[in-house]
Amino acid sequence: MTIFSILLLIALWAWALAWLAAGASWRADLLANLAAQGLIITMASALLWLMLRRRVFFVLAALACLMHIWILATGRGAIMPRGFDPAGRVPGAVRMFHYNASHKRPPEEVLATLRSALPDVASIAEPSVALQTQVIYGDALETEYPYRLRRQYRVRGEGDRVGAGVVLSRWPLEQYPLDGLAADGVVDDIIAGVLTVPGGAIGSGADQRWGLIAIHPRSPRSAERWAHGNEVVGSVAIIARKMQSEGLPVVVLADLNSTPSGWRSRELFFEGGLRRGKPLLSAAGTYPAVFDLGQWTDLRSRWPMTIAIDDVFVSGGVQVRGWTRLDAGQSDHWPVVTELVPALR
């Protein structure tokens, strides 16, 4: 029993400290991304050792729990759940919508979900070819969202591609220059603009200009994809700092393919000065919404079998007032809707 407890404790501490090597090791980062699940397992182990009166093991496991809690809490924009009614509007708040629509969901359902959320700004990642035709190459939603920035689908070599994406806005949205801020290999992965927020929409006497970035760095299915995605995030941190130096509050909408405890999220916090919108105590992942069981059926998933990879990130000039998920439909991601207000309000 003692040997088993020692081996388990070593494994639990390796999990708790995985974040230390997450920037250099693909496997360590994969483990660091599951810190919330690691916390549950470590807490259960600590409780078992307490019941067995193995005090040394209990104390060491409790310390490992604290390490998980610390890394999970780092860089958060909110602690308590901040839900709201997506069908209603809160005066003075800017509503942002982000959705990895997946290729499975029909375009009309994606657009209906977007309309039902009543966002001021919407980011759609991974639109199907049919949806790309409508919102990237076409003028769908032009009446409601006359301003848009596009990230077109591009093949860059065997097994290497840039996923499509689009940002739609009710308000003026202009391209932000990325010259010298992003490497040639990742500049096509980034949508960056300056959003003009009407003063009347936020209870201000004058319009405000916000930096707006939308990204979908590659999932860490391999070390190469992980490294490329990290390079995108590193460039976004530089861009965000540049925007802030120009007096722009910054908002990033992303399917980050990283949880709050992963390297990418922490890079945006430490290097980009951005806090993650999902409240710490909200037990709600954004992927996978379903487990694909092939011919049998799709099984809806629940936390802790989900991870939080879709989110909004904000700089010090913006506060998160509300955060919620919408129905995922046929996508394997939940849409995320947030309400943001200028800081010091």
Backbone hydrogen bonds, N-H to C=O, Kabsch-Sander energy under -0.5 kcal/mol:
donor,donor_aa,acceptor,acceptor_aa,energy
5,S,1,M,-2.4
6,I,2,T,-2.3
7,L,3,I,-2.4
8,L,4,F,-2.6
9,L,5,S,-2.5
10,I,6,I,-2.4
11,A,7,L,-2.1
12,L,8,L,-2.5
13,W,9,L,-2.3
14,A,10,I,-2.3
15,W,11,A,-1.9
16,A,12,L,-2.3
17,L,13,W,-1.8
18,A,15,W,-1.0
20,L,17,L,-1.8
21,A,18,A,-1.4
22,A,19,W,-0.8
24,A,21,A,-1.2
25,S,21,A,-2.2
29,D,25,S,-2.1
30,L,26,W,-2.1
31,L,27,R,-1.9
32,A,28,A,-2.6
33,N,29,D,-2.3
34,L,31,L,-1.3
35,A,32,A,-1.3
38,G,34,L,-2.5
39,L,35,A,-2.4
40,I,36,A,-1.5
41,I,37,Q,-2.1
42,T,38,G,-2.6
43,M,39,L,-2.7
44,A,40,I,-2.2
45,S,41,I,-2.1
46,A,42,T,-2.6
47,L,43,M,-2.4
48,L,44,A,-2.1
49,W,45,S,-2.5
50,L,46,A,-2.2
51,M,47,L,-2.2
52,L,48,L,-1.9
53,R,50,L,-1.0
54,R,49,W,-3.1
55,R,53,R,-1.2
58,F,54,R,-2.3
59,V,55,R,-2.7
60,L,56,V,-2.3
61,A,57,F,-2.3
62,A,58,F,-2.5
63,L,59,V,-2.1
64,A,60,L,-1.7
65,C,61,A,-2.0
66,L,62,A,-1.9
67,M,63,L,-1.7
68,H,64,A,-2.1
69,I,65,C,-2.6
70,W,66,L,-2.4
71,I,67,M,-2.1
72,L,68,H,-2.3
73,A,69,I,-1.9
74,T,70,W,-0.9
76,R,73,A,-1.1
77,G,276,R,-3.4
88,G,85,D,-1.7
92,G,201,A,-0.7
93,A,90,V,-1.6
94,V,340,L,-3.4
95,R,93,A,-0.5
96,M,94,V,-0.5
96,M,338,T,-2.7
97,F,121,V,-2.1
98,H,336,V,-2.7
99,Y,123,S,-2.0
101,A,99,Y,-1.1
101,A,125,A,-1.8
102,S,125,A,-0.5
105,R,101,A,-0.7
109,E,106,P,-0.9
110,V,106,P,-1.8
111,L,107,P,-2.6
112,A,108,E,-1.7
113,T,109,E,-2.3
114,L,110,V,-2.3
115,R,111,L,-2.5
116,S,112,A,-2.2
117,A,113,T,-1.2
117,A,114,L,-0.7
118,L,114,L,-0.7
118,L,115,R,-1.0
120,D,95,R,-2.4
121,V,95,R,-1.8
122,A,168,L,-2.8
123,S,97,F,-3.1
124,I,166,V,-2.6
125,A,99,Y,-2.7
126,E,164,A,-1.7
132,Q,128,S,-3.0
133,T,129,V,-2.3
134,Q,130,A,-1.0
135,V,131,L,-2.7
136,I,132,Q,-2.3
137,Y,132,Q,-2.5
138,G,132,Q,-0.6
140,A,134,Q,-2.6
142,E,139,D,-1.7
145,Y,141,L,-3.4
147,Y,169,S,-1.9
149,L,167,V,-1.9
151,R,165,G,-3.4
154,R,162,V,-1.8
156,R,154,R,-0.5
156,R,160,D,-2.4
157,G,160,D,-0.8
160,D,157,G,-2.2
162,V,154,R,-2.9
163,G,161,R,-0.5
165,G,151,R,-2.8
166,V,124,I,-1.8
167,V,149,L,-2.7
168,L,122,A,-3.1
169,S,147,Y,-2.8
170,R,120,D,-2.4
174,E,194,V,-2.1
176,Y,192,A,-2.6
181,L,178,L,-2.4
182,A,178,L,-1.3
186,V,183,A,-1.9
187,V,183,A,-1.5
189,D,186,V,-2.0
190,I,187,V,-1.2
191,I,214,A,-2.2
192,A,190,I,-0.6
193,G,212,L,-2.9
194,V,174,E,-2.5
195,L,210,W,-3.3
196,T,172,P,-2.6
197,V,195,L,-0.8
197,V,208,Q,-3.5
201,A,198,P,-1.1
202,I,198,P,-0.8
202,I,199,G,-0.8
204,S,199,G,-3.3
208,Q,197,V,-2.7
210,W,195,L,-2.9
210,W,208,Q,-0.5
211,G,249,P,-3.3
212,L,193,G,-3.0
213,I,251,V,-2.4
214,A,191,I,-2.5
215,I,253,L,-1.9
216,H,189,D,-0.6
221,R,219,S,-1.7
226,W,222,S,-2.4
227,A,223,A,-2.3
228,H,224,E,-2.3
229,G,225,R,-2.5
230,N,226,W,-2.2
231,E,227,A,-1.8
232,V,228,H,-1.8
233,V,229,G,-2.1
234,G,230,N,-2.6
235,S,231,E,-2.0
236,V,232,V,-2.2
237,A,233,V,-2.2
238,I,234,G,-1.4
239,I,235,S,-2.5
240,A,236,V,-3.0
241,R,237,A,-2.0
242,K,238,I,-2.2
243,M,239,I,-2.6
244,Q,240,A,-2.4
245,S,241,R,-2.1
246,E,242,K,-0.9
246,E,243,M,-0.8
247,G,244,Q,-1.8
248,L,243,M,-2.2
251,V,211,G,-2.4
252,V,313,F,-2.8
253,L,213,I,-2.9
254,A,311,D,-2.3
255,D,215,I,-1.4
256,L,254,A,-0.8
256,L,309,I,-2.5
257,N,309,I,-0.5
262,G,259,T,-1.8
266,R,262,G,-1.8
267,E,263,W,-2.5
268,L,264,R,-1.8
269,F,265,S,-1.3
270,F,266,R,-3.1
271,E,267,E,-2.1
272,G,267,E,-1.1
273,G,269,F,-1.0
274,L,268,L,-2.2
275,R,314,V,-3.5
276,R,75,G,-3.3
277,G,312,V,-3.3
280,L,78,A,-1.8
281,L,79,I,-2.9
282,S,279,P,-1.6
283,A,281,L,-0.9
284,A,282,S,-2.0
286,T,307,I,-2.4
287,Y,307,I,-1.6
289,A,332,D,-2.1
291,F,299,L,-2.7
292,D,290,V,-0.6
293,L,291,F,-0.7
293,L,297,T,-1.4
296,W,293,L,-1.6
299,L,291,F,-2.1
300,R,298,D,-0.6
301,S,289,A,-1.9
305,M,302,R,-2.6
307,I,287,Y,-3.7
309,I,307,I,-1.0
311,D,254,A,-2.6
313,F,252,V,-2.5
314,V,275,R,-2.6
315,S,250,V,-2.0
318,V,315,S,-1.7
319,Q,341,V,-3.1
321,R,319,Q,-0.7
321,R,339,E,-3.1
322,G,339,E,-1.6
323,W,82,R,-3.5
324,T,337,V,-2.3
326,L,335,P,-1.9
331,S,328,A,-1.9
334,W,286,T,-2.0
336,V,98,H,-2.9
337,V,324,T,-2.7
338,T,96,M,-2.7
339,E,322,G,-2.2
340,L,94,V,-2.9
341,V,319,Q,-2.2
343,A,317,G,-2.1
